[in-house]
Amino acid sequence: MSVLAPLRIKPYRFLLAGRTVNALGSAVAPVALAFAVLDLTGSASDLGLVVGARVLTNVLFLLFGGTLADRLPRYLLMVGSSGAAAVTQGAVALLVLSGTATVPLLILLAALNGMVSALALPASSAILPELVPAEFRQQANALNRLCFNGAAILGAPLGGILVAVAGAGWGIAVDAGCFLVAALLFARLRPGTVRSAVKARAGIFVELREGWTEFRSRTWLWVVVLAFMVINACLSGGINVLGPVIADDTIGRQLWGVVLGAQTLGMALGAIVAMRLRVRRMLFFGAVSTAFLALPMLALGVVPHIVPLLGAMFVAGLMIEQFSVAWETTMQEHVPADRLARVYSYDMVGSFLAIPVGQITAGPVAEAVGVEATLVGAAVLVVVAVGAMVASRDVRTLRHGNAPVEELAA
């Protein structure tokens, strides 16, 4: 089977293009926003509050977004969300460029951006089975990841260059423009190519309960989500908050963008590997691969120099893609299509729930016990979480291609 077979499907090409443009802007934005806040106050705690506000509102609205995505045309949610995100990021850019930004204003706009993103995030994940036949989904998921990472390879160094040369505000303005372009691309997913009819459905709380039943009935699903609550908290605090602080004192801002680019380069190569991977216990292999996420935090904490940081980030990126493609393919294979967005939303809420905690607490914990101890401790927690995940029999034994007939036919 050709790894490029999904590209023959026109709606999928528009989906892929829109998500790739979004990824480009989203790779620039964190670098630009981080240094915008550091330029404003110089405080890692303030940076944690700004980035944490976005994730917190994102988590709070995800379940509502998942239910909407199982009730309404998913592409419309994606168009509306991208347009609203362009407005919020444009406002941030104007504040930073005009010199009128304050931490409370940045927190408010970050929270609004997280809310509008939550309304479409489950839809953007669940729409792929509507567009791509089952036999092409592993390749389609891998192509999604490859283009996402390719955009991030360009975007992260571009963010560092924009910050160093033009200022943080221009980096955020690029993100706003990318959201606008993505909205136009998602609008090309015509109602005739995706689900457009809104069926009579039960109340929203009944549907939320149905999604919860689907979620909790699959042990492999909630075990992995619980593990990623710990992993994501450690990564968000260690890489997104403490990483820029360490970079300012060691390798510099522009090279920090290059380091982030090394991770996405590894992810791009990992997506190519995942396209061709033929592993029956795909989820187990992906879960084991996540242990390599501890490497970047160890490098930041112990040897914050350019060569070990580049190596650690590259390897971590290469291996996490094995999990990402395995997870997307497994979800789409084993969860009924008409409930997939709601299950995705529970997955996202669980996985993202601890992120704002990690972002908000990383600064104070580092100030209390030291940056090195915080990062090494986070790396250890990642390894422990991976061990707990693969200890589950359901994670170890679930087989790719063996979804029950009634679920495949849903």
N, C-alpha and C positions, 0 to 999 in steps of 0.2 A: 504494500500500500504506500502511495506517495505521501511524504510528510507535508506536502503543500496542497493536498487534495481539498482541504476546506476553503482555499482561496478561490475555487471555482464557484462558490456560493456568493452571489452578489450582496445580499444583506449582511453576511458575515464580514465582507470586506469593509463595509461602512462601519460596522461595530468595531472591527480591529483598528481602523483608522482613527475613529473617535477616541478609543481608549488609549491609543498611542500618543495622540496629541495631549490628552489629559496627563499622561505619564510624564511627558516632557516638562510641562509646566509644574507638575507636582514634585519633580526632582529639583527644579530651581528654587521653589518656594521655601522649603525648610532651611536651606543654607542662607537665603536672603533674610528670612524672618528671624532666624537665630541671631545673626549679627546685627540686625536692626534693633532688637531688644538689648543686646549687649552694648551697642553704641549708645542707646538711650539711658541705660541705668548701670550697666556693667555687672548685673546680678544674675547668677544662675537660677536663683529662686524665682525672680521675675520671669525669666525665660520659661521655667517650668510651669508657671501659672498661665502664661499665654498659650503655650502648646497644649497644656492639659485641659484648658477650657474648651478647645475645639473637640478633643477626643471625648470629653465628658458629655457634651450635648449630642455628639454623634451617637454615643452609646444609648443615651436616654430616648432618642427618636428612632433607633434602628428597628425595634419591634413594630412600630407603627408603619415604617417604610416597608417592611417585609409583608405585612398584611395588605397594604395598598398594592404592592407589586403582584400579589396573587389575585387581586380584584380588578385592576385596571390595566390598560395597555402599558407594558413595561417601558417601551421606547419613549412614551410621553413623559413619564417620570424622569427619565434620563435627560431629555431635552430641557425640561423645566429646572432640574437641579443644576445642570451645567450653566444655564443662563443666570440663575441666582448666584451661583458661586463666582461667576465673572464679576457681578456687581460687588459682592463683598470684598473680593481680593482687589478690585479696582479702587475701592474706598481705602483699603489699607495702604495701597501704593501711593495714593494722593496724600494721605496723612504723613507718610514717611518722607516723601519727596518735598512736601511743603514745610517740613519741620514742626508740624503741629501734633504729631503722634504722642499719645500718652499710654502708659500701661493699661489703665482701665478701658480706654477706647479700643486698644488692640485685643484685649480680652473679650470685649463685647463682640467685635467683628469676627474673631476666631470662633466664638460660640455660635454665631449665626451661620458661619460657613460650615461648621460641623453639623448643624441641624439640617441644612438643605442637602448636604451630602448624604446624610442618613436616609433621606426620603427616597433616594435612588440607588444606593449601594447594593441592597439585596436584588433589585431589578437588574442591575448590570451584570451580576453574577448568574442569576437564574435565567436570563434571556437566551443564553447560548444553546440550550437544548431545543428551543423553539426554531432555531435557525440552522442547526447542524445535526445531521443524522448520527445515531449512536456510534457507528463504526469509525467516524472521523473525530470524535470528541477529544480523545487523548491528544491527537495532533493539533486540534483547534486550541485546546487549553495551553499546549506547549507554545504554539505560535503567539497566543496572547502574551504569555510570559516573555517570549523572546523579544517581541516588539516593545513591551513595557520596559524591559531591561535595556534594550538598545536605546530607547529614548532617555532612560535614566543615566546611561553611560555618557551621553551628550549633555544632559541637563545638569548633573551634579557639578562637573567642572565648569560649565557655563555659569552656574550660580556663583561659584567662587570667583570667576573672572569678573562677572558683573558687579559683585560686591566690592572687589578690590579696585576696579577701574571706574565704575559709574556710580556705585552706591547701592545699598540694599533695596531702596525703593524701586529701582528699575527691574530688579529680579522678581519682585512681587508683581510688577506690572506685566511682565512676560507671562506669569502664571494666569493672570486675569484674561489676557488675550487668548491663551490656550483653551481656557474653559469656554470662551465664546465660539471658537472654531469647532470645538467638540460638540457643542449644542447644535450647530449647523449640520454636522455630519450625522449625528443621531437622528435628526429630523428626516434624513433620507431613508430611515427604516420605516417604510410606508406601512399603514395599517393592514394592507393586503398581504404583507410578507411576514407579519407577526400577529400575535393574538390581538384582535381588535374588539371583539364582542365582549361586553360586560355581562356575565351571567348573573341570574338571581342567586344571591348568596346569603348565608347566615350572617348574624351580627358579628361585629369586629371582635368582640371578646370570645365568642364561640370559635371563630377562626384562629384566634391566638391560642386557645386551648388545643385545637387540632394540631397546630404547629408544634406546641410543646409535647403533645403525645408522640408525634413523629420523632421529635428530637430525643426524648428520654428513653424511647423504646430501643434505641440503637446504642449499645454500650460503647462500641468503638468510637462513636461520635462524641459523646459527652466526656469520655476519658481524655481524648485528644484536646478537646476544648478546655478542660480543667488544667491540663498541663500547659497549654499556651497562655492561660491567665498568668502563670508565673513567668514563663519565657518572655512574653511581651512586656510585662512590667519591668523586667531586668533590662531588656534591650532599649526600651523607650527612655529609661532613666540613664542608662550607661552610655548609649551611643548618641541619642538626640540632645540630651541636656549636658552631660559631663564631657562628651566628645568635643564640642566647640570650645569649651572652657580650656581643656587640655591643649587643643590645637592653637589657641591664642598664645599659650605660654611656650609651645615647643615648635611645631612644624609650620605654623602660620595658616592664615585663612584660606589662601588659594590652594595650598597643598591639601588642606582638609577636604576641599571639593574633589581633588584628585583621588584621595583615599576612598571617599564615598563612591567615586566612579569605578575604583578597582573592585568594590563589592558588586556593583551592577554588571561589570564585565564578567565576573565569575558567574553571576546569575544568568547572563545571556548564554554563556557556554553551557551552563547547567540545563537551560531550556532546550538547547539542541540535543544534549544527551538524553533528556527526558522524552523527546519526540520518538526516539528509536528504542527506548527502554522496553524490554519484554520481561516483566517480573510478575509472577502470579500473585505473590503477596506484596503488592505494590504499596499498600498503606504502611505495612511494617517497615519496608525498606525506606520509605519516606520519613517515618518517625525516627528511625535510627540516625538518619542523616542530619536531623536538627541538632544533634549534640555539638556539631562544629560551630554553632552560633556562640559558643563560649569563647572561642579564640579571639575575636576582636576586643572583647572586654579585658581579657588577660593581657593582650598587647598594649592596650591603652593604659592599664594600671601598672604594668611591670616594665615594659620597654616601649615607651611612646616615641618611637623613631619611625622615619618614613618607610624603611624597608620592611620591618616586621609588621607594621600596620597595613601596608599594601598586601603582603602575603596572607595575613590573617583574614582580612576583609574579602579577598578574592576566593579563598577556600570556603569561607562561610557562605558566600553568595552561590558558589557552585553547588554546594550540598543542599542549601535550603530550597533550591528549585526542584530537587527531586521530591521533596515533601509537597511543595505547592501544586505541582501538576498531579501528583498522586491524590492529593486531597480533593481538588476540584473534580477530577475524573470519578473518584469514588462517590462523592456526594451526588453527582449527576446520574450515576449508575444505580445507586441503591435507594434514592429518595424519590417518591412519586413526583412527576413534573408539576402537578397542580398545587403541590404544597412545598415546592422546593424553595421559593423565596422566603417563606416563613421559617423554614428550617435554617436557611442561610442566615436569617436575621438573628435567630437564637445562637447560632454558631458565632456570629460577629459580636453580639453582645457579650457572650462569655469570653471570647478571645480578647476583646478590646477592653473589658471592664477594668482590668488592673492597670491599663496604660496610663490614665491620668494620675493614678496613685504613684506609679513609678516616676512619672515626669515631675510631679509636684514634690515628692519626697527626696529625690536624688540630691538636690542641692543641700537641703538641711542635713541629710545623713552624711554627705561628704564633708560638710563643715564640722560635723560632730566627731567622726571617726577617721577622716582622711579620705582623699580621693582614691588612692591605691587600694585601701582596704575595702571601700565600697565596690569598686569594679571587680576585684578578685572574688568578693562575696557573691556578687551578681553572677559571675561565671560559674561558680560552684552550684548556685541555685538552678541554673539552666541545666546542668548535667543531672542533677537530682530529678528535675521535672521530666527529662527525657527518659530516665530510668523507670520512673513511675508509669509513664505512658506505655513503654514497650513491655512492662510487666503484665499488662492486660492480655488475656488469652484472645479476646475478640480482635484486638489490634494486630496481634501476631498471626492470626489464622484467616482473617478476611481475605478472600481471593478476588482478584480482578477478573471481571467477566462472568461472575457467578451470582448476579443479582436475581432475586426471585422473579419468575415469569410475570406475575401480576404487577410487579413494580415496573418492570421494563415496558409493559404494555400501557402503563398509566399515562 
